[in-house]
Amino acid sequence: MPTPRRPVVVLAGIAALAVVLAGYFGWLTLFRPAAKPVPPTTVVNTVGGYRLTVPEGMTATRRGKITSLVDASRSISVTVTTTAGGAPRSTNDAVVATLRRSYQSLTLLGSAARTVDRRPGRATYGAVVDAEGRRIQFVVITVKGRGRNYALSAFAPIGAKGVTAVRHRFDTVVEGFRVGTG
């Protein structure tokens, strides 16, 4: 008795329809402008065990536990990664010590407790001078996690235009940061 060929024909028809629809939606995306500005998107870092909001105008790159964000004008650079567990203050101090070793000079402007994703954290603000003599402002926020902590850092040139926009973008990342990937 011959085997029925109907399921194969039906599956081939469905696959062909999927290809046609994908091509049509691709054409719409490439050749038609978007009707509205693109809202912030969420990036999930499964290796790092977190997700975050990427503000409009910034691009995200994931490499292992690290997610880096930068805007086109390079007015702000944001990095999110995991760190060793422990008290957020200790983790924050360790991150700042790493910054101190990485730059020519570091000036601390303040440090305070901070809550992120309903978790205890610590924020430290300051300025560094890089090898080329550029002055850069920074903020490092460490957040208590499950067995590990997280560090969110932002860097922007001092005197950069649009300081409010720079702060707003980092605030968007911090407010959209969540431990876990679900």
C-alpha positions in Angstrom: 0.0 0.0 0.0 1.5 3.4 -1.0 2.2 6.0 1.7 0.0 9.2 1.5 1.8 12.3 0.2 -0.7 14.8 1.4 1.1 15.7 4.7 4.3 16.5 2.7 2.4 18.7 0.3 0.7 20.6 3.1 4.0 21.2 4.9 5.6 22.4 1.7 2.7 24.8 1.2 3.0 26.1 4.7 6.8 26.6 4.3 6.3 28.4 1.0 3.7 30.7 2.6 6.1 31.4 5.5 8.9 32.4 3.0 6.5 34.7 1.1 5.3 36.4 4.3 8.8 36.8 5.6 9.9 38.4 2.3 6.9 40.8 2.4 7.5 41.9 6.0 11.2 42.3 5.1 10.3 44.5 2.2 8.0 46.6 4.5 10.8 47.0 7.0 13.5 47.9 4.4 11.6 50.2 2.1 8.9 51.8 4.2 9.8 54.2 7.1 8.5 53.4 10.5 5.3 55.3 11.5 6.5 56.0 15.0 9.8 56.3 16.8 11.2 53.1 18.1 10.5 52.7 21.8 13.2 51.5 24.2 13.9 47.7 23.8 14.8 45.1 26.3 18.0 43.1 26.0 18.3 39.8 27.8 21.7 38.5 28.9 21.1 34.9 29.8 24.8 34.3 30.7 24.8 37.2 33.1 21.4 36.4 34.5 19.8 39.9 33.9 17.8 42.0 31.5 17.8 45.7 30.9 16.2 48.4 28.9 18.1 50.0 26.0 17.1 53.6 25.5 16.2 54.9 22.1 19.3 55.9 20.1 21.6 53.5 21.9 22.9 50.2 20.6 23.7 47.2 22.7 26.4 44.5 22.4 26.6 41.4 24.5 29.8 39.5 25.2 29.4 36.8 27.8 28.2 38.4 31.0 28.9 41.9 29.8 26.4 44.1 28.0 27.8 47.4 26.5 25.6 50.2 25.3 26.7 53.3 23.4 25.0 56.1 21.5 25.9 57.2 18.0 27.5 60.5 19.2 29.5 58.7 21.9 28.2 61.1 24.5 27.6 58.1 26.9 28.9 54.6 27.3 27.2 52.2 29.6 28.4 48.7 30.8 26.5 46.1 32.8 28.2 43.0 34.1 28.2 40.6 37.0 30.6 40.8 39.9 31.5 38.8 42.9 28.8 38.5 45.6 28.8 40.2 49.0 27.7 43.5 50.3 27.0 46.1 47.5 29.4 48.5 49.3 32.3 46.1 49.1 31.6 45.3 45.5 31.3 49.0 44.7 34.6 49.7 46.4 36.3 46.9 44.3 34.9 48.4 41.1 36.1 51.9 42.0 39.5 50.4 42.9 39.7 48.9 39.4 38.9 52.3 37.9 41.6 53.9 40.0 44.2 51.5 38.6 42.9 52.0 35.0 43.0 55.8 34.8 45.6 58.5 35.4 43.6 60.0 38.1 40.3 59.5 39.9 38.3 62.0 41.9 35.3 60.7 44.0 32.4 63.1 44.2 30.1 61.1 46.4 28.6 57.7 47.3 25.2 56.7 48.6 22.9 53.7 49.1 20.7 53.0 46.1 17.9 50.6 45.4 17.6 49.0 42.0 15.0 46.3 41.1 13.9 46.5 44.7 17.4 45.3 45.7 20.0 47.0 47.8 22.8 48.7 46.0 25.4 51.4 46.1 26.1 54.3 43.8 29.5 56.1 43.5 30.0 59.3 41.4 33.2 60.8 40.2 35.5 61.8 37.5 38.6 60.2 35.9 41.3 61.4 33.5 42.3 59.0 30.7 45.7 58.5 29.2 45.0 61.3 26.6 44.1 63.8 29.3 40.4 63.7 28.7 38.2 64.3 31.7 35.3 61.8 32.0 32.5 61.7 34.5 31.3 58.4 35.8 28.7 56.7 38.0 29.0 53.1 39.2 26.0 51.3 40.7 26.4 47.9 42.2 23.3 45.8 42.9 22.9 42.8 45.2 22.0 39.6 43.3 21.5 36.0 44.0 25.0 34.6 44.7 26.6 37.4 42.7 26.2 41.1 42.3 25.9 43.4 39.3 27.7 46.5 38.3 26.1 49.2 36.1 28.5 51.9 35.0 28.2 55.0 32.8 30.9 57.2 31.4 30.5 60.5 29.6 32.9 63.3 28.7 32.9 66.2 31.1 31.4 69.2 29.4 29.5 67.1 26.9 26.4 68.7 25.5 23.2 67.3 26.6 24.0 66.3 30.2 20.3 65.9 30.9 20.0 63.5 28.0 23.0 61.5 29.2 21.6 61.2 32.7 18.1 60.3 31.3 19.6 57.5 29.2 21.5 56.0 32.1 18.4 56.3 34.4 16.4 54.4 31.7 19.0 51.6 31.9 19.0 51.5 35.7 15.2 51.7 36.0 14.8 48.9 33.4 17.5 46.6 35.0 16.1 43.3 36.3 17.9 40.4 37.9 16.8 37.2 36.1 16.0 36.7 32.4 12.3 35.9 32.6 
